[in-house]
Structure formats: C-alpha cells, structure tokens
Amino acid sequence: MTLQTEVQLGKKGLTKEFIKDIERRLEKHRNAIVKISVLKSARENKTDVKRYSDELINKLGEKYTSRTLGFSIFLRKWRKVRVSKSEK
C-alpha cells in the first residue's frame, strides 16, 4: 500500500526547511509519495511547476523521481538510483 502525504509550496519557494520536511516525510514511510501543490503565489504558469520539480530533484538526489500533473508535483524515493528513459 502506498501512502500519500500532501504539502503546499508557497511564495517563499524552496527553502532548506521545506526540503528537510520532504526528506523527513519520505524517510518516515518507505513507499510514500509526497504531493506538492504549487500555490498561485509561487508560480505564474505551468513551466514554473516543472522548474520547481527539476530543482527539487537536483537538491534531493538521484534516488528521487518526480512527476508533474497540472500545478502539482509528485515525489517518490527509491532504494536505488533510477535512470530516466531519456538518459538510457
């Protein structure tokens, strides 16, 4: 069973505390997925959501994967490093 927790990303953007909170949530539950809702105050359009997603993966590491859907980012942590299809 996969557990999904929700977090909102506001106008302060990606702070150290925000990233630590996400890491803590993903460490606490093995198969957890974190849904990050990007609020209006943090974005102008959907490309900002993709940019936040890329920044999160760069800061968290290679064991994390993300998927964007609308104004939401879904993060997941894996046991091993995942290689994206475009890098194969």
C-alpha positions as CSV (number, residue, x, y, z in Angstrom):
1,M,0.0,0.0,0.0
2,T,1.3,3.4,-0.9
3,L,0.8,6.3,1.5
4,Q,0.4,9.8,0.0
5,T,1.1,12.9,2.0
6,E,0.4,16.5,0.9
7,V,2.5,19.7,1.1
8,Q,1.9,23.1,-0.2
9,L,4.6,25.2,-1.8
10,G,4.0,28.9,-1.3
11,K,5.6,32.2,-2.0
12,K,8.8,31.5,-0.1
13,G,9.7,28.8,-2.6
14,L,12.1,26.0,-2.0
15,T,13.7,26.7,1.4
16,K,16.0,24.5,3.4
17,E,13.2,23.8,5.8
18,F,10.8,22.8,3.0
19,I,13.3,20.3,1.6
20,K,14.1,18.9,5.0
21,D,10.4,18.4,5.6
22,I,10.0,16.5,2.4
23,E,13.0,14.3,3.2
24,R,11.6,13.5,6.6
25,R,8.2,12.6,5.2
26,L,9.8,10.2,2.7
27,E,12.1,8.6,5.2
28,K,9.3,8.0,7.7
29,H,7.3,5.9,5.3
30,R,9.0,3.5,2.8
31,N,6.5,3.6,0.0
32,A,5.3,7.2,0.5
33,I,4.5,9.6,-2.3
34,V,4.6,13.3,-1.5
35,K,2.2,15.5,-3.4
36,I,3.3,19.1,-3.6
37,S,0.6,21.6,-4.6
38,V,2.2,24.8,-6.0
39,L,0.1,27.7,-4.9
40,K,-0.6,30.7,-7.1
41,S,1.7,32.9,-5.1
42,A,4.7,30.7,-6.1
43,R,4.0,30.4,-9.8
44,E,3.0,32.3,-12.9
45,N,2.4,29.4,-15.2
46,K,2.9,25.6,-15.6
47,T,6.5,26.0,-16.6
48,D,7.3,27.3,-13.1
49,V,6.0,24.0,-11.7
50,K,8.3,22.0,-13.9
51,R,11.2,24.2,-12.9
52,Y,10.4,23.6,-9.2
53,S,10.3,19.9,-9.9
54,D,13.8,19.9,-11.6
55,E,15.2,22.0,-8.7
56,L,13.8,19.5,-6.1
57,I,15.4,16.5,-7.9
58,N,18.7,18.4,-8.1
59,K,18.7,19.2,-4.4
60,L,17.3,15.9,-3.1
61,G,19.5,13.5,-5.2
62,E,19.3,10.8,-7.8
63,K,17.2,8.3,-5.7
64,Y,14.2,10.6,-6.1
65,T,11.9,10.9,-9.0
66,S,9.2,13.4,-9.8
67,R,6.1,13.7,-12.0
68,T,4.2,16.9,-12.7
69,L,0.4,16.9,-13.2
70,G,-1.2,20.3,-13.6
71,F,0.0,22.5,-10.7
72,S,1.1,19.5,-8.6
73,I,4.4,17.7,-8.2
74,F,4.5,14.1,-7.1
75,L,7.8,13.0,-5.5
76,R,8.9,9.4,-4.7
77,K,12.1,8.0,-3.2
78,W,13.5,4.7,-4.4
79,R,16.0,2.3,-2.9
80,K,18.4,2.5,-5.9
81,V,19.3,5.3,-8.3
82,R,16.7,5.5,-11.1
83,V,17.8,6.3,-14.7
84,S,15.3,8.2,-16.7
85,K,14.3,6.9,-20.1
86,S,15.9,9.8,-21.9
87,E,19.3,9.0,-20.3
88,K,19.4,5.4,-21.4
